[in-house]
Amino acid sequence: MSTSPGPLDVTFAAPLGVTVKGDLWSCVEIPDSVELFGTGKAVRVVATVDSEPVTAGLMPTGSGGHMLSVSAKLRNKIAKKLGDVVTVHLSERLT
């Protein structure tokens, strides 16, 4: 569990697209995120999505987890669309 800022080494593959209140958002759900971070609140991280660097806030999903938003610009850069699987590597938790 990483309740304070510092290095992480978590890699996973997940489909692009999280259903929030009936809408499909261009996000990736972080598995076991509440256990990983020790909170259900927003958490800032340094990560890569298909090897492209990202610094972002993980948003609460509303169902007890976190999700990483993947912008249209990043989706175009990695040539992925909703439903495609991406590989995410979380490398650092920020303050």
Backbone as numpy.savetxt, mean C-alpha at the origin, in Angstrom:
# Nx Ny Nz CAx CAy CAz Cx Cy Cz
6.36 -6.31 14.47 5.51 -5.13 14.47 6.40 -3.89 14.47
6.03 -2.90 13.65 6.82 -1.68 13.53 5.98 -0.48 13.98
5.87 -0.30 15.30 5.04 0.78 15.81 5.74 2.13 15.76
7.02 2.15 15.46 7.76 3.41 15.37 8.46 3.50 14.02
8.89 4.71 13.64 9.57 4.86 12.36 10.83 4.01 12.28
11.16 3.58 11.08 12.37 2.81 10.89 12.26 1.89 9.70
13.29 1.08 9.48 13.33 0.20 8.32 12.27 -0.89 8.37
11.79 -1.25 7.20 10.87 -2.38 7.02 11.45 -3.24 5.90
11.04 -4.48 5.84 11.39 -5.34 4.71 10.22 -6.28 4.48
9.17 -5.73 3.86 7.94 -6.48 3.62 7.64 -6.42 2.13
7.56 -7.60 1.50 7.26 -7.68 0.07 6.05 -8.58 -0.12
5.13 -8.16 -0.99 3.95 -8.97 -1.28 3.43 -8.61 -2.66
2.66 -9.52 -3.21 1.98 -9.27 -4.49 0.48 -9.22 -4.20
-0.20 -8.27 -4.84 -1.62 -8.11 -4.61 -2.27 -7.48 -5.85
-3.56 -7.74 -6.03 -4.24 -7.12 -7.17 -4.45 -5.62 -6.94
-4.42 -4.88 -8.00 -4.66 -3.44 -7.98 -6.17 -3.23 -7.99
-6.69 -2.66 -6.90 -8.13 -2.41 -6.81 -8.67 -2.84 -5.46
-9.19 -1.87 -4.70 -9.80 -2.13 -3.41 -11.20 -1.53 -3.44
-12.19 -2.32 -3.06 -13.56 -1.83 -3.03 -13.79 -1.05 -1.74
-14.16 0.22 -1.89 -14.44 1.10 -0.76 -15.84 1.69 -0.96
-16.75 1.37 -0.06 -18.12 1.88 -0.12 -18.75 1.65 -1.49
-18.50 0.48 -2.08 -19.11 0.12 -3.35 -18.35 0.58 -4.58
-17.30 1.38 -4.41 -16.50 1.85 -5.55 -15.14 1.14 -5.55
-14.62 0.88 -6.75 -13.30 0.26 -6.88 -12.24 1.36 -6.97
-11.37 1.43 -5.97 -10.31 2.43 -5.93 -9.01 1.83 -6.44
-8.17 2.66 -7.04 -6.88 2.17 -7.56 -5.86 2.14 -6.43
-6.06 1.16 -5.57 -5.22 0.98 -4.39 -4.83 -0.49 -4.28
-3.83 -0.75 -3.46 -3.41 -2.11 -3.14 -3.58 -2.29 -1.63
-4.26 -3.36 -1.23 -4.44 -3.61 0.20 -3.18 -4.24 0.77
-2.75 -3.74 1.94 -1.55 -4.23 2.61 -1.96 -5.39 3.52
-1.46 -6.60 3.29 -1.87 -7.73 4.14 -1.37 -7.58 5.58
-2.25 -7.93 6.52 -1.91 -7.93 7.95 -1.32 -6.59 8.41
-1.80 -5.49 7.86 -1.19 -4.18 8.11 -1.36 -3.69 9.55
-2.51 -3.96 10.16 -2.70 -3.49 11.54 -1.72 -4.20 12.47
-1.51 -5.50 12.24 -0.52 -6.24 13.03 0.88 -5.71 12.74
1.16 -5.41 11.48 2.48 -4.93 11.08 2.81 -3.57 11.71
1.85 -2.64 11.67 2.10 -1.27 12.12 1.62 -0.98 13.54
0.78 -1.85 14.09 0.29 -1.63 15.44 -0.75 -0.55 15.55
-1.37 -0.18 14.42 -2.40 0.86 14.42 -3.32 0.68 13.22
-4.52 1.21 13.34 -5.45 1.24 12.22 -5.50 2.61 11.57
-4.67 3.53 12.07 -4.64 4.90 11.54 -3.67 4.99 10.36
-3.70 6.12 9.68 -2.83 6.33 8.52 -1.35 6.21 8.92
-0.56 5.63 8.03 0.87 5.40 8.27 1.62 5.83 7.01
2.70 6.61 7.16 3.51 7.01 6.01 4.66 6.02 5.81
4.88 5.65 4.54 5.91 4.66 4.23 6.69 5.05 2.98
7.88 4.45 2.86 8.65 4.45 1.63 8.49 3.05 1.06
8.17 2.97 -0.23 7.88 1.67 -0.83 8.26 1.68 -2.30
8.14 0.51 -2.92 8.18 0.43 -4.39 6.95 -0.34 -4.83
6.45 0.02 -6.01 5.37 -0.71 -6.66 5.94 -1.14 -8.00
6.09 -2.44 -8.20 6.77 -2.97 -9.40 8.09 -2.24 -9.65
8.88 -2.09 -8.58 10.21 -1.48 -8.58 10.23 0.04 -8.78
9.07 0.68 -8.88 9.02 2.14 -8.98 8.87 2.74 -7.58
9.74 3.69 -7.21 9.72 4.24 -5.85 8.47 5.08 -5.57
7.97 4.95 -4.33 6.79 5.67 -3.87 7.00 6.05 -2.41
6.68 7.30 -2.06 6.57 7.69 -0.66 5.14 8.13 -0.48
4.42 7.46 0.43 2.99 7.70 0.50 2.44 7.41 1.88
1.25 7.91 2.09 0.51 7.57 3.30 -0.39 6.39 3.01
-0.30 5.36 3.84 -1.23 4.24 3.73 -2.52 4.65 4.41
-3.62 4.55 3.69 -4.91 4.97 4.21 -5.63 3.79 4.85
-6.37 4.03 5.93 -7.20 2.97 6.49 -8.26 2.55 5.47
-8.52 1.24 5.38 -9.50 0.75 4.42 -10.93 0.92 4.91
-11.09 1.07 6.22 -12.43 1.13 6.79 -12.91 -0.24 7.23
-12.15 -1.28 6.84 -12.51 -2.64 7.25 -11.38 -3.28 8.05
-10.54 -2.45 8.66 -9.52 -2.97 9.55 -8.16 -3.21 8.92
-7.85 -2.52 7.85 -6.54 -2.67 7.23 -6.06 -1.35 6.65
-5.05 -1.42 5.80 -4.50 -0.23 5.14 -4.41 -0.49 3.65
-4.41 0.60 2.88 -4.23 0.49 1.43 -3.30 1.58 0.94
-2.57 1.23 -0.10 -1.63 2.14 -0.76 -2.25 2.59 -2.07
-2.44 3.89 -2.22 -3.01 4.43 -3.46 -1.97 4.36 -4.58
-2.40 3.95 -5.76 -1.52 3.88 -6.93 -2.09 4.84 -7.98
-1.39 5.95 -8.19 -1.87 7.01 -9.07 -1.94 6.56 -10.53
-2.73 7.30 -11.31 -2.83 7.01 -12.74 -1.45 7.12 -13.40
-0.67 8.11 -12.98 0.68 8.29 -13.54 1.54 7.06 -13.28
1.49 6.55 -12.05 2.28 5.36 -11.72 1.73 4.13 -12.45
0.41 4.00 -12.53 -0.18 2.85 -13.25 0.27 2.86 -14.71
0.30 4.04 -15.32 0.77 4.13 -16.71 2.24 3.77 -16.82
3.05 4.23 -15.86 4.49 3.97 -15.90 4.80 2.48 -15.79
4.03 1.76 -14.94 4.27 0.32 -14.77 3.37 -0.53 -15.68
2.57 0.15 -16.50 1.68 -0.51 -17.47 0.73 -1.51 -16.79
0.07 -1.04 -15.73 -0.89 -1.90 -15.02 -2.23 -1.18 -14.93
-3.30 -1.99 -14.92 -4.64 -1.44 -14.77 -5.34 -2.16 -13.62
-6.51 -1.68 -13.25 -7.25 -2.30 -12.16 -7.42 -3.79 -12.42
-7.17 -4.58 -11.40 -7.27 -6.03 -11.52 -5.93 -6.71 -11.75
-4.95 -5.97 -12.27 -3.62 -6.54 -12.47 -2.91 -6.69 -11.12
-2.03 -7.67 -11.03 -1.26 -7.89 -9.80 0.02 -7.08 -9.85
0.32 -6.39 -8.74 1.57 -5.63 -8.61 2.36 -6.20 -7.44
3.67 -5.98 -7.46 4.53 -6.37 -6.36 4.91 -5.12 -5.58
4.64 -5.15 -4.28 4.90 -4.00 -3.42 5.99 -4.39 -2.43
6.95 -3.49 -2.23 7.97 -3.68 -1.20 7.95 -2.47 -0.28
7.65 -2.69 0.99 7.67 -1.63 2.00 9.07 -1.62 2.60
9.79 -0.48 2.49 11.17 -0.44 2.95 11.39 0.42 4.19
10.45 1.35 4.47 10.65 2.20 5.64 9.32 2.77 6.11
9.16 2.83 7.44 8.03 3.54 8.02 8.52 4.92 8.43
7.80 5.94 7.99 8.15 7.32 8.32 7.34 7.79 9.52
7.64 9.00 10.01 6.90 9.53 11.15 5.51 9.97 10.76
